[in-house]
Amino acid sequence: MKTEKHKQQPKPQDAGKPQRDTEHGEGNYKASREYNDATRDFVKSGQVEQAAEKAKPRNQQEQEEMRKAEEAGRDRSKGEDPKLHKGGRKSSDIH
């Protein structure tokens, strides 16, 4: 005998309470899949170099602002996951 999973209907005493949102938050697989698909499509489009060029700072002031923003982000970070760079390369090796 098969058991079907059905959405749980609110009980009469719960009728005024908002339904639990099962599509958002941690583990939102649909949004993750959509993001991954869009990223993959963008990379395949051949527009990555153009976007990178467009994102470059236009002057010394912008370059300094970007550097400070990146530094501020790193200061709040717990560091990168060592598993991220399996070849032993650290983010500090890149710059």
C-alpha positions as CSV (number, residue, x, y, z in Angstrom):
1,M,0.0,0.0,0.0
2,K,1.5,3.4,-1.1
3,T,1.3,6.4,1.1
4,E,1.0,9.7,-0.6
5,K,2.5,12.8,0.8
6,H,0.0,15.7,0.9
7,K,0.5,19.2,2.0
8,Q,-0.7,19.5,5.6
9,Q,-3.9,21.5,5.7
10,P,-4.1,24.1,8.5
11,K,-6.2,23.1,11.4
12,P,-9.2,25.3,12.1
13,Q,-7.5,26.9,15.1
14,D,-4.4,27.6,12.9
15,A,-6.5,29.3,10.1
16,G,-5.3,32.8,11.0
17,K,-1.7,31.9,11.3
18,P,0.7,32.3,8.3
19,Q,1.6,29.1,6.5
20,R,5.2,28.0,6.9
21,D,7.3,28.9,3.9
22,T,9.0,25.8,2.7
23,E,10.6,27.3,-0.5
24,H,12.9,29.9,1.1
25,G,15.8,30.0,3.5
26,E,18.5,27.4,4.0
27,G,18.2,24.6,1.5
28,N,16.3,26.5,-1.1
29,Y,17.2,24.0,-3.8
30,K,15.0,25.7,-6.5
31,A,16.8,29.1,-6.1
32,S,20.1,27.4,-5.9
33,R,19.5,25.5,-9.2
34,E,18.2,28.7,-10.9
35,Y,21.3,30.6,-9.8
36,N,23.7,27.8,-10.9
37,D,21.9,27.6,-14.3
38,A,22.1,31.4,-14.9
39,T,25.8,31.4,-13.9
40,R,26.6,28.6,-16.2
41,D,24.6,30.3,-19.1
42,F,26.5,33.5,-18.5
43,V,29.9,31.8,-18.6
44,K,28.9,30.0,-21.8
45,S,27.7,33.3,-23.4
46,G,31.3,34.5,-23.7
47,Q,30.5,37.8,-21.9
48,V,32.7,37.2,-18.8
49,E,35.7,39.2,-20.1
50,Q,33.5,42.1,-21.2
51,A,31.8,42.2,-17.7
52,A,35.1,42.0,-15.9
53,E,36.5,44.9,-18.0
54,K,33.4,46.9,-17.3
55,A,33.7,46.3,-13.6
56,K,37.3,47.6,-13.4
57,P,37.8,50.8,-11.4
58,R,37.7,53.9,-13.7
59,N,40.2,55.9,-11.7
60,Q,42.5,55.8,-8.6
61,Q,39.7,56.9,-6.3
62,E,37.5,54.0,-7.3
63,Q,40.4,51.6,-7.1
64,E,41.1,52.7,-3.5
65,E,37.4,52.4,-2.6
66,M,37.3,48.8,-4.0
67,R,40.5,47.9,-2.1
68,K,39.1,49.2,1.2
69,A,35.8,47.5,0.7
70,E,37.5,44.2,0.0
71,E,39.7,44.6,3.0
72,A,36.7,45.4,5.2
73,G,35.0,42.2,4.0
74,R,38.1,40.1,4.8
75,D,38.3,41.7,8.3
76,R,34.9,40.3,9.1
77,S,35.6,36.9,7.5
78,K,36.5,33.8,9.3
79,G,38.8,33.0,6.4
80,E,38.4,30.7,3.5
81,D,37.6,27.0,3.8
82,P,40.8,25.1,3.2
83,K,38.9,22.6,1.2
84,L,38.1,25.3,-1.3
85,H,41.7,25.3,-2.7
86,K,42.6,21.6,-2.8
87,G,45.8,22.4,-4.6
88,G,47.1,24.2,-1.5
89,R,46.7,27.6,-3.0
90,K,45.5,30.3,-0.6
91,S,43.6,33.5,-1.6
92,S,46.6,35.5,-0.5
93,D,48.7,33.6,-3.2
94,I,46.4,35.0,-5.9
95,H,47.1,38.7,-5.3
